[in-house]
Amino acid sequence: MWYRNLPAILMLNVLGIALFLSYYLPANHGFWFPIDASIFFYFNRQLATSEAFLHLVAITNNRAFDGISLLTMGLLYLSFYIKRDTAERRRMIIIGVVMLLTAVVLNQLGHLLPVSHKSPSLSFPGVNRVSQLIGIPTKDASADSFPGDHGMMLMVFCCFMLRYLGKGAFAIAVLITLIFSLPRVMIGAHWFTDIAVGSMSVVLVGASWWLMTPASDAMVSWLDRHLPQLRRR
């Protein structure tokens, strides 16, 4: 029964809350700020010294590159989908819908956290801005970067892969998350903690209750009954 997961759920909740409070409670975010600043300035210096790095960062933060991240996640999901029969494919489609709804809801809840700040590219004077150094349209700043929306979506994807497709899919999803979250940090559109603290704490708390209880399966079953266009023939 699901209640056997309760100790793990509570542990994940404690971990998520402790992670957030370790950032929220100390003055100037405690030990997190030096980590954030060091990571930002390390990459920011490279923008002015390496043209190859500058182009890489600009391209990987272009809106079109977000489509590549979605395509990569879709291809991983498709690799499992094509191996299923008709009934299982229907269920996978519905699970995909639930995953998208979960990402949207957790993202909205995340923005209720009592933290709001500008991206590091807007927080320090005299820094290198990719949009000013190169002509490629790119996202190098955010007026409110906490928590990281993109990182949260990727983490929700990881959780669903682990819950419904197993550890192998989860391992690949984690790799996808690392690859597609890093560009936002490298360009300065997000602090490291926007993702490692903001996105992670929300997902640890929210996804644990949603995926380790019957809640997500109940939603999948409800949609299965109420989406006639997906009914089996």
Disulfide bonds with the S-S distance in Angstrom:
none
